[in-house]
Amino acid sequence: MGAAGYFGTVDYVFMGLYVLILIFLGFYLKRLASRSLDNYICGGKNIPWWAMGISGMASFLDLAGTAVIVSFLFLLGPQGLFVEFRGGAVLVLPFMMLWTGKWHRRSGCLTGAQWNIYRFGDCWGGRASQLMGVIATVLTTIGMLAYLIIGAGIFLSTFLPYPPEHCSLALLVMATLYTMMSGFYGVIFTDLFQVCIILAAVIYISFKAFTGIGDVSEISQVAREVTGNPDWISGIPKWNAWVPEGYEVYKHLIIFASFYLVRTVVAGIGTGADPRYFGAKNDRECGKLSMLWTVLMTVRWPMMIGIAVMGLYLVKDLLPEQEKMGEATELIQAAYPDTSKPGWGALISDISNRPENHDPELVAGLQALLGAEKWAEKMNLLSFEGTVNPEKILSAVLMISVAEGMRGILVIALVAAALSTFGSWVNLATGQFVNDFYKKWMRPKAQTKELIFASWGTVIGIVTFSFLFSRTLDSINDIWGWMMMGFGAGFLVPSFLRLYWWRFNGSGSAIGTLLGIMAAIIQRLLWPDLNEVWQFVFVLSVGLVSSVTAALLTEPTDPAVLKKMYLETRPFGVWGHLKDTLSPEEREKTSREHRDDIRALPFALVWQTTLFLAPMLFIIHNWKGFAGASMICIVASAALYFLWFRKQPEGNYYD
């Protein structure tokens, strides 16, 4: 079957309707978004909290991330969740739910970069910090979009007779157009539409996986045959987990999960500068939208473990002799000795979809090794190392194990997830660039129409650089690991210190961010194969030393600016002399809020982890593990309710 034959008439009808609805929403919402820059960036604070919570879930459920997580679940079973403590498990959400979201909302700012002026004052240090905030956000967005582009290209090229870069380019054009026109309104309302499609996919895959597999012992046996993992069904991380070649770095899973958790805590306590929080009406809405965001993220995990377990059965039936994949890879690399890992996906796609363009002896040899039946499908699973490519399991399951008609809906659902994440990142970077660079430094008297045009140009520029950067990358796990543990660590320290230490100033923030980012880029250029742990340690150390040193060697923040920020935001940390300016009643009220937020944190982290783990154990029929995870989740939920949620005010704490 040619790649184009994977879709039937019903599939194409659904795809056409999806594109038409997106185009309609883009043009319809353009009028609302263009009323003001405030509307374009964060919806003018007129969007309901529940809509922003649903949008948050859609923005975190990306296609490339789904493919990466499915690959780890395919290899490790439910224990793959703990590898994704580095980012995919989104354990920053509890911090945003409990305190960082409302702290940023209280500022009245539009963007995280503008918040730096609010925190440090409109002086050299504040403006430098604002500028570095813009640069960090734009560079992060370029990296994240490159990651999305690779994932989308790999995924779509499995179904369509085109190379990965052509598929991702077509998707980018469509996503860029509607994101440019509709701004934050487009992000929110297209997300609401796309979440409906995503939920349909989740229900279908979860039900199909749950009813189409054997009992837990059969699943365990299939997993052992396919992956070699003897402990695939367990949800408890192991000290020495089984991992295949190329993934040895994750062998000591407990150590890595613990380290990733530390990284998440450091990142989490500095988060909250999301347009959804700047667009929330009060403190309570910040908590509610975060809680809804977290609960909705749960649906992702049964779908992903469902795809992973269906992938086990698929590989077992399709490739009973996996050692022949190594021989097939050797044949291809002998015929194309100059092929690098970044170009492997395009080469495999072209051989699979256009065998007539390649050496007949090579094609015949590959068909003899892999078998002529479903040859193209087997080829698409072939990795550069000569093994099953776990990052292709997602697309292979949809290609082979899902019926026509539903296949189109599922592909649309995952494309919708990619577009939601794309829109959120682009809107975040565009808002900061236009509001905090173009308007602040270049055209302070610019009218709304000019600022909207500047936003459109910024979107095009960011997307172009992202596409070019994606052409240099090896795999989605490669760029995801570096973005989370390397580049992302470059500005963790400044993000943290600005919220918790009164003496930290704009100079420390700007210099710490600059040197942290430079350290991450240097590491990528000089030591690209550096272990993720050492990436994080190296970059974080540079950021810490440079931030603290620069802050202590320069003048403190203007006391009037600092006092205003503290009285409006009320953060905890090293703020003693400012807290002493409060009345005894206000001091006690502030301390009580801080105690409630901090005490709830460990229960929120456990609640979220088990909320994700329990449905996965249910799907694979691990009833004992499911009962245990569910009980822990119930206890954590009760503690979270009594320690935190029931104490939340109807509006704001300090009205």
Phi and psi in degrees as a GROMACS rama.xvg file:
@    title "Ramachandran Plot"
@    xaxis  label "Phi"
@    yaxis  label "Psi"
@TYPE xy
-70.4294  158.446  GLY-2
-58.2939  -38.6317  ALA-3
-64.425  -23.7635  ALA-4
-77.7274  -0.472158  GLY-5
-73.0195  -17.6437  TYR-6
-110.962  139.92  PHE-7
-104.457  -173.445  GLY-8
-60.2856  -42.6625  THR-9
-62.8181  -41.1818  VAL-10
-58.522  -46.6669  ASP-11
-68.0791  -32.9244  TYR-12
-62.81  -46.8599  VAL-13
-61.648  -42.328  PHE-14
-63.7969  -42.2782  MET-15
-63.2981  -42.6487  GLY-16
-62.5068  -40.2259  LEU-17
-60.9958  -47.0634  TYR-18
-63.6299  -42.4228  VAL-19
-62.637  -41.0034  LEU-20
-65.7121  -41.0508  ILE-21
-60.5529  -43.9869  LEU-22
-63.0306  -43.167  ILE-23
-61.4634  -45.9021  PHE-24
-61.6393  -40.8582  LEU-25
-59.2561  -47.06  GLY-26
-71.4857  -38.6587  PHE-27
-65.1559  -42.4758  TYR-28
-81.3578  -11.5432  LEU-29
-58.3926  -38.0873  LYS-30
-63.9988  -42.6147  ARG-31
-67.822  -43.9144  LEU-32
-67.2959  -28.5281  ALA-33
-85.7695  1.70332  SER-34
-67.517  -35.3426  ARG-35
-161.824  163.589  SER-36
-65.1296  -34.4962  LEU-37
-58.4397  -45.5461  ASP-38
-62.9203  -40.864  ASN-39
-66.7871  -37.7031  TYR-40
-85.4256  -46.0808  ILE-41
-138.64  23.1862  CYS-42
74.1523  14.6433  GLY-43
62.5257  21.6394  GLY-44
58.0826  32.244  LYS-45
-114.143  6.98962  ASN-46
-98.7033  132.348  ILE-47
-59.7312  149.354  PRO-48
-61.0486  -38.1607  TRP-49
-67.4445  -33.0034  TRP-50
-66.3133  -39.8017  ALA-51
-70.9423  -32.3483  MET-52
-65.5991  -43.0992  GLY-53
-64.7678  -41.7046  ILE-54
-62.6946  -38.9198  SER-55
-58.468  -43.2844  GLY-56
-61.2388  -44.6669  MET-57
-63.7549  -37.1178  ALA-58
-69.3589  -25.5058  SER-59
-91.4146  -14.2735  PHE-60
-94.4401  75.9503  LEU-61
-93.2927  159.572  ASP-62
-67.4408  -49.0922  LEU-63
-63.4395  -43.3123  ALA-64
-62.7375  -38.4772  GLY-65
-61.7745  -42.2794  THR-66
-64.2719  -40.9919  ALA-67
-64.727  -47.2811  VAL-68
-66.0683  -40.9457  ILE-69
-57.9561  -38.0963  VAL-70
-63.3272  -40.3097  SER-71
-72.5619  -36.3654  PHE-72
-66.965  -35.7154  LEU-73
-62.1512  -39.9331  PHE-74
-81.9264  -39.5546  LEU-75
-113.167  -8.70402  LEU-76
74.3889  -158.045  GLY-77
-55.6179  -21.8245  PRO-78
-63.8526  -15.9482  GLN-79
-60.2448  -22.6801  GLY-80
-55.7109  -37.4037  LEU-81
-75.4764  -26.0617  PHE-82
-64.0465  -35.7199  VAL-83
-82.2795  11.6172  GLU-84
-61.0236  -18.6637  PHE-85
-69.8004  -17.7508  ARG-86
174.488  -42.1481  GLY-87
-64.0605  -25.9775  GLY-88
-82.5398  0.120865  ALA-89
43.1188  49.6441  VAL-90
-76.5053  7.3278  LEU-91
-77.1861  -17.1644  VAL-92
-59.461  -42.047  LEU-93
-57.6933  -36.8827  PRO-94
-66.5971  -41.5495  PHE-95
-67.8703  -35.8287  MET-96
-67.7772  -41.984  MET-97
-82.3188  -42.8453  LEU-98
-150.204  -37.0111  TRP-99
-68.6485  -31.4  THR-100
-62.7277  -48.3356  GLY-101
-71.1187  -31.2196  LYS-102
-60.2591  -43.6907  TRP-103
-71.2438  -36.9473  HIS-104
-60.8741  -37.8656  ARG-105
-63.9178  -16.9843  ARG-106
-72.8343  -27.2908  SER-107
77.7023  11.0856  GLY-108
-80.0348  168.862  CYS-109
-97.1879  -31.4564  LEU-110
-139.592  165.479  THR-111
-67.5121  -34.4589  GLY-112
-68.614  -40.008  ALA-113
-62.8673  -31.7983  GLN-114
-59.9656  -29.5075  TRP-115
-64.3884  -35.1413  ASN-116
-66.4753  -41.5385  ILE-117
-60.2083  -39.1983  TYR-118
-80.7181  -40.7375  ARG-119
-107.551  -11.0461  PHE-120
94.2109  160.139  GLY-121
-87.2939  65.7444  ASP-122
-125.909  -173.726  CYS-123
-56.7752  -48.5952  TRP-124
-63.0195  -43.4934  GLY-125
-64.0278  -43.6807  GLY-126
-68.8946  -38.2459  ARG-127
-64.1535  -40.3124  ALA-128
-66.3633  -39.9368  SER-129
-60.7406  -45.2858  GLN-130
-63.8097  -42.9741  LEU-131
-66.7762  -30.9876  MET-132
-63.5013  -40.9305  GLY-133
-63.4082  -47.4063  VAL-134
-61.1405  -44.6605  ILE-135
-62.0616  -42.5584  ALA-136
-67.1144  -42.6599  THR-137
-65.139  -44.3685  VAL-138
-65.6381  -40.3586  LEU-139
-60.9856  -43.2445  THR-140
-62.6814  -42.1582  THR-141
-60.0733  -43.5251  ILE-142
-64.8087  -43.6591  GLY-143
-67.369  -38.9845  MET-144
-68.0611  -36.2941  LEU-145
-60.4519  -41.3084  ALA-146
-61.8049  -43.2274  TYR-147
-66.1412  -38.609  LEU-148
-63.6798  -43.8037  ILE-149
-60.6405  -48.3847  ILE-150
-61.4027  -44.3917  GLY-151
-65.0629  -40.221  ALA-152
-64.2367  -46.3289  GLY-153
-59.3182  -43.9883  ILE-154
-66.238  -52.6944  PHE-155
-71.081  -31.651  LEU-156
-67.701  -16.9037  SER-157
-68.2651  -33.3863  THR-158
-98.3354  -26.3729  PHE-159
-112.826  147.047  LEU-160
-80.7483  50.0584  PRO-161
-137.164  154.132  TYR-162
-63.8336  157.807  PRO-163
-55.034  -40.2956  PRO-164
-67.4365  -31.3659  GLU-165
-70.2215  -40.4293  HIS-166
-63.8706  -46.3924  CYS-167
-67.1954  -33.3185  SER-168
-65.8212  -41.5341  LEU-169
-62.9692  -41.8458  ALA-170
-64.4459  -39.9687  LEU-171
-62.1561  -41.4017  LEU-172
-60.1645  -47.237  VAL-173
-64.0925  -45.6512  MET-174
-64.9483  -39.3742  ALA-175
-63.6769  -40.9345  THR-176
-63.4729  -49.4831  LEU-177
-76.3846  -28.4065  TYR-178
-69.1284  -39.9476  THR-179
-58.7943  -46.7032  MET-180
-72.204  -39.1241  MET-181
-108.583  -6.77606  SER-182
56.5879  -143.2  GLY-183
-66.2144  -32.7413  PHE-184
-59.2551  -42.9939  TYR-185
-63.2375  -40.9667  GLY-186
-57.501  -49.1607  VAL-187
-68.8221  -52.8149  ILE-188
-78.3895  -30.3179  PHE-189
-70.1457  -32.1496  THR-190
-62.7013  -40.9608  ASP-191
-60.4922  -42.8916  LEU-192
-64.8101  -43.6504  PHE-193
-73.1359  -29.1651  GLN-194
-62.8685  -35.2232  VAL-195
-60.2429  -41.1849  CYS-196
-67.5082  -42.3559  ILE-197
-61.4129  -42.6719  ILE-198
-64.1321  -37.4686  LEU-199
-61.4177  -41.574  ALA-200
-64.7387  -42.1609  ALA-201
-59.9891  -47.752  VAL-202
-62.5296  -45.1164  ILE-203
-63.1102  -51.9854  TYR-204
-64.2097  -43.8052  ILE-205
-61.4543  -44.1089  SER-206
-66.6468  -44.2303  PHE-207
-62.8564  -41.6392  LYS-208
-68.2273  -45.5347  ALA-209
-61.2319  -40.6303  PHE-210
-89.7602  -13.8002  THR-211
-101.524  5.35207  GLY-212
-119.008  166.463  ILE-213
-84.1574  -164.911  GLY-214
-74.8308  179.774  ASP-215
-64.9944  -32.0971  VAL-216
-70.213  -36.9726  SER-217
-66.6573  -43.1039  GLU-218
-60.6246  -43.0732  ILE-219
-60.2466  -40.9022  SER-220
-68.1809  -42.1377  GLN-221
-62.7948  -43.2167  VAL-222
-62.0902  -39.6653  ALA-223
-64.4844  -41.8792  ARG-224
-66.1952  -40.1757  GLU-225
-82.854  -45.6608  VAL-226
-107.768  -18.6576  THR-227
85.1857  -0.916947  GLY-228
-81.5174  117.473  ASN-229
-83.8053  -6.54778  PRO-230
-129.03  39.1885  ASP-231
-65.9536  -34.6816  TRP-232
-81.3125  -9.9346  ILE-233
-75.1835  146.853  SER-234
-104.65  7.38678  GLY-235
-103.581  122.314  ILE-236
-64.0586  142.693  PRO-237
-105.227  153.98  LYS-238
-65.4679  -44.7428  TRP-239
-118.976  88.2213  ASN-240
-79.8589  152.889  ALA-241
-77.4897  131.203  TRP-242
-139.363  148.859  VAL-243
-83.5819  177.159  PRO-244
-60.3565  135.981  GLU-245
95.7442  -13.306  GLY-246
-122.264  19.6124  TYR-247
-59.9529  -24.283  GLU-248
-62.0314  -22.8107  VAL-249
-95.0188  10.228  TYR-250
-59.3338  -47.226  LYS-251
-85.7275  79.3389  HIS-252
-64.8086  -39.9393  LEU-253
-62.7006  -43.0074  ILE-254
-62.2337  -45.4414  ILE-255
-66.3697  -42.252  PHE-256
-61.349  -40.8651  ALA-257
-64.6387  -42.2416  SER-258
-65.4743  -43.5721  PHE-259
-62.2723  -35.2851  TYR-260
-65.1043  -41.3216  LEU-261
-60.7855  -44.6749  VAL-262
-59.5121  -41.4388  ARG-263
-65.5967  -39.9166  THR-264
-62.1364  -46.1711  VAL-265
-60.4856  -42.0698  VAL-266
-70.7207  -40.9185  ALA-267
-63.12  -40.0357  GLY-268
-73.1548  -8.10365  ILE-269
-110.07  8.88037  GLY-270
-87.5443  -171.632  THR-271
113.623  -11.5803  GLY-272
-85.4863  54.604  ALA-273
-101.67  141.907  ASP-274
-54.735  -27.5852  PRO-275
-65.2737  -35.9774  ARG-276
-76.2372  -37.6825  TYR-277
-65.1936  -25.1387  PHE-278
-91.9439  -4.55969  GLY-279
-73.9188  151.464  ALA-280
-82.997  -29.4075  LYS-281
-158.262  178.251  ASN-282
-61.8753  -42.2117  ASP-283
-62.6746  -38.8006  ARG-284
-62.4953  -34.5632  GLU-285
-60.2902  -44.961  CYS-286
-66.7263  -42.6529  GLY-287
-69.2044  -42.0137  LYS-288
-66.5549  -33.2372  LEU-289
-69.2019  -40.4229  SER-290
-65.7301  -43.438  MET-291
-62.7727  -41.9784  LEU-292
-54.9646  -47.0045  TRP-293
-66.5354  -47.1732  THR-294
-60.5928  -42.2967  VAL-295
-68.3982  -28.646  LEU-296
-63.4547  -20.4993  MET-297
-58.1733  -36.2011  THR-298
-63.869  -20.7705  VAL-299
-65.8497  -35.7352  ARG-300
-73.6381  -42.716  TRP-301
-63.4206  -33.6256  PRO-302
-64.1746  -44.2021  MET-303
-69.9035  -41.0805  MET-304
-69.329  -30.1282  ILE-305
-63.1274  -44.5654  GLY-306
-64.3882  -40.5648  ILE-307
-63.5403  -45.4672  ALA-308
-72.097  -33.7884  VAL-309
-65.6969  -32.5731  MET-310
-65.1102  -36.094  GLY-311
-60.0247  -47.996  LEU-312
-66.2502  -38.0024  TYR-313
-62.7304  -49.5282  LEU-314
-64.075  -38.3803  VAL-315
-59.5849  -41.9554  LYS-316
-79.7898  -36.8169  ASP-317
-82.2086  -36.0051  LEU-318
-132.562  68.8169  LEU-319
-65.8345  -22.5657  PRO-320
-115.112  81.0255  GLU-321
-68.2511  -21.2353  GLN-322
-62.8878  -21.7538  GLU-323
-71.7153  -17.3683  LYS-324
-66.6931  -35.4689  MET-325
-62.5792  -41.9694  GLY-326
-65.3236  -37.808  GLU-327
-64.1063  -41.8219  ALA-328
-61.9135  -41.5612  THR-329
-62.138  -37.9402  GLU-330
-61.8654  -46.801  LEU-331
-65.2394  -44.6454  ILE-332
-68.8997  -27.1307  GLN-333
-71.4677  -37.2057  ALA-334
-75.432  -30.5928  ALA-335
-129.425  73.3213  TYR-336
-65.7525  -18.9585  PRO-337
-90.2764  1.09639  ASP-338
-71.5243  128.345  THR-339
-99.8925  170.598  SER-340
-60.8677  -42.556  LYS-341
-59.8112  -28.5825  PRO-342
-93.7206  0.0350415  GLY-343
-62.4608  -44.1101  TRP-344
-60.9628  -43.537  GLY-345
-65.1184  -39.9058  ALA-346
-64.3627  -47.6739  LEU-347
-61.5387  -42.4111  ILE-348
-61.4  -41.3216  SER-349
-69.9675  -41.1726  ASP-350
-63.0776  -41.611  ILE-351
-67.0935  -43.5542  SER-352
-91.4573  -23.8902  ASN-353
-133.447  61.3909  ARG-354
-60.6327  -25.0002  PRO-355
-66.5882  -18.2688  GLU-356
-86.4765  1.44632  ASN-357
-122.593  167.41  HIS-358
-55.2204  121.086  ASP-359
-56.6267  -34.1617  PRO-360
-67.1067  -37.1517  GLU-361
-64.5444  -47.5469  LEU-362
-62.5244  -42.4238  VAL-363
-64.2015  -40.9096  ALA-364
-64.4294  -40.3238  GLY-365
-66.429  -40.8226  LEU-366
-67.8653  -33.9149  GLN-367
-67.4181  -38.5304  ALA-368
-72.4481  -46.6328  LEU-369
-93.312  -16.7599  LEU-370
96.1026  134.984  GLY-371
-69.1641  -29.7547  ALA-372
-69.9956  128.676  GLU-373
51.641  41.4681  LYS-374
-63.7814  -43.9463  TRP-375
-61.3763  -40.0964  ALA-376
-64.1177  -40.6044  GLU-377
-66.4978  -40.437  LYS-378
-60.2305  -39.375  MET-379
-66.0769  -18.4174  ASN-380
-89.9703  -3.28629  LEU-381
-79.3927  124.118  LEU-382
-93.0501  167.263  SER-383
-62.4346  -28.148  PHE-384
-86.2082  -4.5568  GLU-385
87.9998  21.5042  GLY-386
-122.151  178.858  THR-387
-66.3525  127.728  VAL-388
-81.3561  106.515  ASN-389
-64.2575  -23.3063  PRO-390
-72.9016  -8.43334  GLU-391
-99.8018  -3.00514  LYS-392
-61.5633  -41.4966  ILE-393
-55.7911  -53.7799  LEU-394
-69.1345  -35.2047  SER-395
-63.9938  -41.0368  ALA-396
-63.436  -45.874  VAL-397
-66.1099  -33.5139  LEU-398
-71.8699  -36.2735  MET-399
-110.839  -38.9051  ILE-400
-96.2729  -1.12029  SER-401
-115.922  137.874  VAL-402
-73.8323  156.389  ALA-403
-58.0563  147.102  GLU-404
95.1789  -62.9144  GLY-405
-71.212  -29.0236  MET-406
-59.9404  -43.237  ARG-407
-61.9653  -41.1608  GLY-408
-64.5029  -42.1744  ILE-409
-67.3048  -39.6895  LEU-410
-63.5824  -42.5359  VAL-411
-61.262  -40.5796  ILE-412
-60.5145  -42.7458  ALA-413
-74.6453  -33.7674  LEU-414
-64.9234  -39.8987  VAL-415
-59.7729  -40.4862  ALA-416
-62.2472  -41.8089  ALA-417
-63.4825  -42.7085  ALA-418
-67.7835  -35.1354  LEU-419
-63.182  -46.1528  SER-420
-65.5671  -41.6174  THR-421
-56.624  -49.5466  PHE-422
-62.1693  -41.1435  GLY-423
-64.0546  -46.0958  SER-424
-66.8868  -43.204  TRP-425
-64.9775  -41.7038  VAL-426
-62.9947  -40.7701  ASN-427
-61.7846  -49.5791  LEU-428
-68.7139  -40.4391  ALA-429
-63.8191  -44.3726  THR-430
-58.5969  -44.2758  GLY-431
-69.4877  -41.8159  GLN-432
-63.3264  -45.6217  PHE-433
-74.4719  -45.4564  VAL-434
-73.7844  -38.9148  ASN-435
-106.273  -4.44699  ASP-436
-124.336  -61.2961  PHE-437
-61.5352  -52.2706  TYR-438
-71.5428  -37.8453  LYS-439
-73.6364  -42.587  LYS-440
-106.42  -33.1697  TRP-441
-102.777  -47.5909  MET-442
-135.702  70.5828  ARG-443
-63.4568  -21.4339  PRO-444
-101.795  13.0828  LYS-445
-63.1182  140.073  ALA-446
-83.9714  168.59  GLN-447
-56.3321  -43.3196  THR-448
-60.0338  -43.7765  LYS-449
-64.0225  -39.7292  GLU-450
-66.6531  -35.6815  LEU-451
-66.7053  -42.3231  ILE-452
-62.3961  -39.3516  PHE-453
-62.1717  -36.4928  ALA-454
-63.5722  -42.1473  SER-455
-62.5175  -44.0796  TRP-456
-63.009  -36.749  GLY-457
-64.8123  -42.3785  THR-458
-57.954  -47.837  VAL-459
-61.5182  -43.0864  ILE-460
-63.6177  -45.3103  GLY-461
-63.0902  -43.9794  ILE-462
-65.1168  -40.1043  VAL-463
-62.5922  -49.2783  THR-464
-61.8966  -37.4974  PHE-465
-62.9709  -43.1867  SER-466
-63.3758  -43.4685  PHE-467
-64.3017  -40.0591  LEU-468
-65.332  -37.32  PHE-469
-62.0164  -24.6319  SER-470
-72.8434  -8.51292  ARG-471
-101.887  -0.0902444  THR-472
-101.421  150.702  LEU-473
-81.6003  -46.247  ASP-474
-158.772  166.132  SER-475
-71.0428  -33.1124  ILE-476
-68.2518  -34.2681  ASN-477
-61.0388  -52.4076  ASP-478
-72.3009  -34.5693  ILE-479
-63.6519  -44.3184  TRP-480
-62.1772  -42.2612  GLY-481
-69.6468  -39.4817  TRP-482
-64.1952  -37.2906  MET-483
-80.0395  -44.544  MET-484
-102.217  -19.3284  MET-485
-106.944  -77.6037  GLY-486
-59.8606  -44.0389  PHE-487
-61.1669  -28.9431  GLY-488
-71.6055  -15.9889  ALA-489
-63.1317  -28.7491  GLY-490
-123.967  17.962  PHE-491
-66.4132  -43.4369  LEU-492
-64.4292  -50.5729  VAL-493
-59.5098  -37.9004  PRO-494
-63.3723  -35.5298  SER-495
-75.4918  -50.3466  PHE-496
-64.6541  -32.084  LEU-497
-64.5689  -23.24  ARG-498
-93.7363  -18.8107  LEU-499
-126.576  -3.82298  TYR-500
-134.442  116.306  TRP-501
-62.2318  -32.5379  TRP-502
-76.6432  -14.4384  ARG-503
-67.8076  137.065  PHE-504
-128.402  179.885  ASN-505
-63.4024  -36.1426  GLY-506
-63.9437  -44.6477  SER-507
-62.0231  -40.0206  GLY-508
-65.5242  -46.9712  SER-509
-66.3764  -48.6336  ALA-510
-68.5814  -40.7726  ILE-511
-62.503  -41.4741  GLY-512
-66.3141  -44.8495  THR-513
-60.909  -50.988  LEU-514
-69.6945  -33.0501  LEU-515
-63.6512  -45.2584  GLY-516
-64.4823  -42.109  ILE-517
-62.1323  -39.2318  MET-518
-62.3819  -41.1106  ALA-519
-65.4314  -41.5726  ALA-520
-68.1813  -42.4488  ILE-521
-60.7484  -43.2689  ILE-522
-59.4283  -42.4436  GLN-523
-64.6265  -37.9209  ARG-524
-76.9411  -41.52  LEU-525
-93.9975  -35.695  LEU-526
-129.71  63.3263  TRP-527
-63.2967  -23.3916  PRO-528
-95.6645  11.7754  ASP-529
-62.0176  135.201  LEU-530
-52.8225  143.719  ASN-531
-57.1898  -37.8235  GLU-532
-61.1134  -45.9288  VAL-533
-73.8589  -28.7284  TRP-534
-56.7254  -50.1676  GLN-535
-63.63  -46.9085  PHE-536
-61.6403  -45.4608  VAL-537
-63.1485  -52.5938  PHE-538
-67.8197  -41.6208  VAL-539
-63.9049  -39.0552  LEU-540
-62.3801  -44.2767  SER-541
-60.7114  -44.5691  VAL-542
-63.2574  -40.0401  GLY-543
-67.3114  -51.2528  LEU-544
-62.4421  -46.2752  VAL-545
-68.3949  -37.7577  SER-546
-66.0914  -50.2932  SER-547
-67.3988  -43.6794  VAL-548
-61.5572  -47.6886  THR-549
-63.0125  -38.0175  ALA-550
-66.068  -42.4685  ALA-551
-73.9755  -24.4105  LEU-552
-89.5669  -2.75662  LEU-553
-123.42  170.058  THR-554
-66.7677  144.334  GLU-555
-65.5919  166.241  PRO-556
-63.728  145.539  THR-557
-50.3897  124.057  ASP-558
-55.0184  -36.375  PRO-559
-66.082  -42.4798  ALA-560
-62.8826  -45.0332  VAL-561
-63.4601  -43.3978  LEU-562
-64.6322  -43.4928  LYS-563
-59.7276  -46.8456  LYS-564
-59.5117  -44.9678  MET-565
-66.1373  -44.8312  TYR-566
-65.5746  -31.4768  LEU-567
-84.3765  -33.3709  GLU-568
-96.1369  -39.2102  THR-569
57.4278  54.7983  ARG-570
-77.3869  161.836  PRO-571
-99.1605  172.625  PHE-572
126.447  -149.444  GLY-573
-90.7258  81.2163  VAL-574
-129.882  23.1297  TRP-575
-47.7313  -51.1665  GLY-576
-68.1306  -23.827  HIS-577
-81.7857  -36.9491  LEU-578
-65.3614  -30.3956  LYS-579
-66.9517  -16.7685  ASP-580
-78.6839  -10.0862  THR-581
-77.856  155.501  LEU-582
-68.7329  158.195  SER-583
-53.771  -39.4042  PRO-584
-66.6912  -44.2779  GLU-585
-68.3145  -35.7129  GLU-586
-63.5541  -42.8967  ARG-587
-66.91  -40.1564  GLU-588
-62.9984  -42.0281  LYS-589
-66.0735  -43.807  THR-590
-62.9499  -38.1128  SER-591
-65.4005  -41.8821  ARG-592
-60.5036  -45.0027  GLU-593
-63.8246  -42.8666  HIS-594
-60.7861  -45.1762  ARG-595
-61.657  -42.7467  ASP-596
-65.9695  -45.7881  ASP-597
-70.4044  -41.1999  ILE-598
-63.868  -28.5862  ARG-599
-78.6439  -17.6374  ALA-600
-58.287  -53.1216  LEU-601
-60.2622  -35.1689  PRO-602
-69.7322  -35.1164  PHE-603
-66.1841  -40.2755  ALA-604
-65.6027  -43.2739  LEU-605
-66.2146  -42.7907  VAL-606
-56.5113  -48.3369  TRP-607
-67.4984  -41.9564  GLN-608
-62.4977  -47.4513  THR-609
-72.7924  -27.1023  THR-610
-62.8749  -33.2342  LEU-611
-83.1105  -36.2802  PHE-612
-74.9997  -42.96  LEU-613
-57.3202  -47.3812  ALA-614
-63.1608  -31.6172  PRO-615
-65.8982  -43.6702  MET-616
-64.5981  -33.5518  LEU-617
-64.9712  -45.4157  PHE-618
-60.9549  -37.6114  ILE-619
-94.0379  13.0013  ILE-620
67.5576  24.9009  HIS-621
-88.0275  81.5799  ASN-622
-67.5506  -36.779  TRP-623
-64.5898  -46.2441  LYS-624
-64.8365  -38.5737  GLY-625
-63.5456  -43.3902  PHE-626
-63.0739  -42.4235  ALA-627
-65.48  -46.1125  GLY-628
-64.6786  -38.1541  ALA-629
-66.4759  -40.8658  SER-630
-63.7692  -44.303  MET-631
-61.915  -40.2108  ILE-632
-62.9743  -41.0251  CYS-633
-64.5433  -44.1225  ILE-634
-63.2681  -44.5843  VAL-635
-64.6446  -37.066  ALA-636
-64.4505  -42.6989  SER-637
-63.4406  -43.2228  ALA-638
-63.5911  -40.8773  ALA-639
-63.6792  -38.6909  LEU-640
-66.275  -49.7341  TYR-641
-73.9976  -34.9358  PHE-642
-81.1448  -25.3351  LEU-643
-134.211  -59.1525  TRP-644
-62.2837  -44.183  PHE-645
-68.5599  -14.191  ARG-646
-92.6427  -0.178007  LYS-647
-74.1799  137.06  GLN-648
-73.1306  166.302  PRO-649
-69.0161  -30.3644  GLU-650
-126.958  -103.855  GLY-651
-110.12  152.845  ASN-652
-65.7934  -35.201  TYR-653
-117.731  32.887  TYR-654
